[in-house]
Amino acid sequence: MTLDGTRSYVLAAPGARTRVVVDPGPDDVAHLTALATGQRIEVVLITHRHADHTAGAARFAELTGAPVRAADPAHCHPAGSREAAPLRGGETIHAAGLRIEVLATPGHTSDSTSFHLPDDGPHGSVLTGDTILGRGTTVISEPDGSLRDYLTSLDLLESLGAATVLPAHGPHQGDLAAVARAYREHRATRLAQVREVLGSRAGAAQTEALVDTVTAAVYGEVDPGALPAARQSVRAQLRYLAEGA
């Protein structure tokens, strides 16, 4: 589910004396200590609420004295007298010599957030969390996620052009716009497959039996370990179609 693991990013402009950390990760003392050692952390940012990104956040705030900011207030952690306001889509953060634009990109989860670094290289870069991965596609986490929101988020990311994709899982990718288009095409293909399976049952009430049938037909090639994620995506697809896609 996490491919080669969950990435924690350490960001700074050349010559900056402080750092920004994105997604400190699980509550693993050795990992968090290594991440904090020798660094003066100014602020910690969270892409979304899942535990592989956030479980170590409170401890990391204690280790570094840096506030943790997330779109979900439950995952914000002040540090000493330093407040930790929830992230807002559209705001710009200036830290560690960087300009970081906060993008609300719900879909994978309702609180999913991406971070645009417009000054990073000729086309900028975007930390996409789990919204876009380094390989494969992401799950729409039901009931918290939304396929409709996810498609809107892909539109927003595509509008950023050929930025470098810095995902939370898997390798970096080039040309965010091209990747976002490929993701949208993949979703369209899956929706067509679901419609074909449904046939005359289109609009039928979502039941576990229906989810089982669609998952077996559409995701039959998926590794058994990923079937729970596939079932979540099927639920999201059925809900999207029931809402009148």
C-alpha positions in Angstrom: 0.0 0.0 0.0 2.9 2.4 0.6 5.0 1.1 -2.3 8.6 1.6 -1.1 7.5 3.5 2.0 6.2 6.9 3.0 8.5 9.8 2.2 9.3 12.6 4.6 10.6 15.7 2.8 13.0 18.3 4.2 12.8 21.6 2.3 14.9 24.7 2.2 16.2 27.3 -0.2 20.0 27.4 -0.8 21.7 29.1 2.2 18.6 29.0 4.4 19.2 28.4 8.1 15.9 26.7 8.8 14.0 23.8 7.3 10.4 22.8 6.5 9.5 19.2 7.0 6.5 17.7 5.2 5.0 14.5 6.6 7.2 13.4 9.5 5.7 9.9 9.1 5.0 7.1 11.6 5.8 7.3 15.4 9.2 5.7 14.9 11.7 7.3 17.3 14.8 6.4 15.3 13.3 7.9 12.1 12.0 11.1 13.8 15.4 11.6 15.6 17.3 11.3 12.4 14.9 13.7 10.7 15.4 16.3 13.4 19.1 15.9 14.1 21.2 18.9 12.9 18.2 20.7 11.6 16.4 23.8 12.8 12.9 23.1 11.8 10.7 26.2 11.2 7.4 24.5 10.5 6.0 21.0 9.8 3.3 20.5 7.1 1.0 17.5 6.7 -0.5 16.3 3.3 -3.3 14.3 4.9 -4.5 12.5 8.0 -3.4 8.9 7.3 -1.2 7.5 10.1 1.8 6.7 7.9 2.1 10.5 7.4 1.0 11.8 10.8 1.5 9.3 13.7 4.8 10.8 14.6 3.8 14.4 14.2 3.2 15.2 17.9 6.5 13.6 19.0 8.3 15.5 16.2 6.8 18.8 17.4 8.2 18.0 20.9 11.7 17.1 19.5 12.0 20.2 17.3 9.9 22.9 18.8 8.3 23.4 15.4 4.5 23.7 15.0 2.7 21.1 12.9 0.1 22.4 10.5 -2.5 20.3 8.7 -5.8 21.0 7.0 -7.5 18.8 9.6 -7.3 20.6 13.0 -7.0 17.2 14.7 -3.5 16.9 13.3 -2.3 20.4 14.1 0.2 20.5 17.0 1.4 23.8 18.5 4.9 23.9 19.9 5.5 26.0 23.0 4.1 29.4 22.3 4.1 28.8 18.6 0.5 28.3 17.3 -0.4 25.8 14.6 -3.3 27.2 12.6 -5.0 24.8 10.2 -3.9 25.0 6.6 -6.1 26.8 4.1 -6.2 26.2 0.4 -4.9 29.3 -1.4 -2.6 30.6 1.4 1.1 31.1 0.8 3.7 30.1 3.4 7.0 31.8 3.6 9.5 29.6 5.5 13.1 28.4 5.1 13.6 30.9 2.3 10.8 29.3 0.3 7.5 30.3 -1.1 5.1 27.4 -0.5 1.6 27.6 -2.0 -1.0 25.5 -0.2 -3.4 23.7 -2.5 -6.6 22.0 -1.3 -6.7 18.8 -3.3 -9.4 16.6 -1.6 -10.4 13.3 -3.0 -8.0 10.7 -1.7 -9.2 12.0 1.7 -11.3 15.1 2.4 -8.3 16.9 4.0 -5.7 16.0 1.3 -3.4 19.0 0.6 -0.6 19.5 -1.9 2.3 22.0 -1.7 3.4 24.0 -4.7 7.0 25.2 -4.8 6.8 27.6 -7.8 10.4 28.7 -7.6 11.9 25.1 -7.5 13.5 24.8 -10.9 12.2 26.0 -14.3 8.7 24.6 -13.9 8.4 24.4 -10.1 7.5 21.3 -8.2 4.5 20.0 -6.2 4.4 17.8 -3.2 1.3 15.8 -4.0 1.0 13.5 -0.9 -1.1 10.5 -1.9 -3.1 12.4 -4.5 -0.6 11.5 -7.2 1.9 8.7 -6.5 5.3 7.9 -8.1 3.8 4.9 -9.8 0.4 3.3 -10.1 -2.7 5.2 -9.0 -4.1 6.1 -5.6 -7.2 4.9 -3.7 -10.2 7.0 -3.0 -10.6 6.4 0.7 -14.2 5.6 1.5 -16.2 7.1 3.1 -13.9 10.0 3.7 -12.7 10.4 0.1 -14.7 11.5 -3.0 -14.1 10.7 -6.6 -15.9 13.9 -7.7 -13.6 16.0 -5.5 -10.6 13.9 -6.7 -11.3 14.7 -10.4 -11.6 18.4 -9.5 -8.2 18.2 -7.7 -6.7 16.6 -10.8 -7.9 19.6 -12.8 -6.2 22.0 -10.4 -2.9 20.1 -10.5 -3.0 19.9 -14.3 -3.3 23.6 -14.4 0.2 23.9 -12.8 1.8 22.6 -16.0 5.1 20.7 -16.3 6.0 20.9 -12.6 8.0 18.1 -11.0 5.8 15.6 -9.0 7.2 15.0 -5.5 4.9 12.2 -4.2 4.6 10.7 -0.8 5.1 7.2 -2.2 7.3 6.0 -5.1 9.8 7.9 -7.3 9.6 11.5 -8.5 7.9 12.2 -11.8 8.2 14.9 -14.4 5.4 17.0 -16.0 2.6 17.1 -13.5 0.1 18.1 -16.1 0.7 15.0 -18.2 0.5 12.8 -15.1 -2.7 14.4 -14.0 -4.2 13.7 -17.5 -3.1 10.1 -17.3 -4.7 9.7 -13.9 -8.0 11.2 -15.2 -8.0 8.8 -18.2 -7.4 5.9 -15.9 -10.4 6.9 -13.8 -12.5 7.3 -16.9 -11.5 3.8 -18.0 -12.4 2.3 -14.6 -15.8 4.1 -14.6 -16.6 2.7 -18.0 -15.7 -0.8 -16.7 -17.9 -0.3 -13.7 -20.8 0.9 -15.9 -20.4 -2.2 -18.1 -20.6 -4.5 -15.1 -23.6 -2.8 -13.7 -25.6 -2.9 -17.0 -29.3 -2.8 -16.1 -28.4 -2.5 -12.4 -27.1 1.0 -12.9 -28.6 3.1 -10.1 -29.1 0.1 -7.9 -28.6 0.6 -4.1 -25.0 0.0 -3.1 -24.7 -3.3 -1.2 -21.7 -5.3 -0.1 -22.7 -8.0 -2.7 -22.7 -5.4 -5.4 -19.3 -4.1 -4.3 -18.0 -7.7 -4.3 -19.3 -8.3 -7.9 -17.8 -5.1 -9.3 -14.5 -5.5 -7.5 -14.1 -9.1 -8.8 -14.9 -8.0 -12.4 -13.0 -4.7 -12.6 -10.0 -5.4 -10.2 -9.5 -9.1 -10.8 -5.9 -8.6 -11.7 -5.1 -6.7 -8.4 -2.8 -8.3 -5.9 -4.9 -9.8 -3.0 -3.2 -7.5 -0.5 -4.6 -4.5 -2.4 -8.2 -5.7 -2.6 -9.3 -3.7 0.4 -8.1 -0.6 -1.3 -9.8 -1.7 -4.6 -13.1 -2.2 -2.7 -12.8 1.4 -1.3 -12.4 2.7 -4.9 -15.3 0.7 -6.1 -17.5 2.2 -3.3 -16.4 5.7 -4.4 -17.1 4.9 -8.1 -20.6 3.6 -7.3 -21.3 6.6 -5.2 -20.1 8.9 -8.0 -22.3 7.2 -10.6 -25.3 7.2 -8.2 -24.9 11.0 -7.8 -25.4 11.4 -11.5 -21.9 11.5 -13.1 
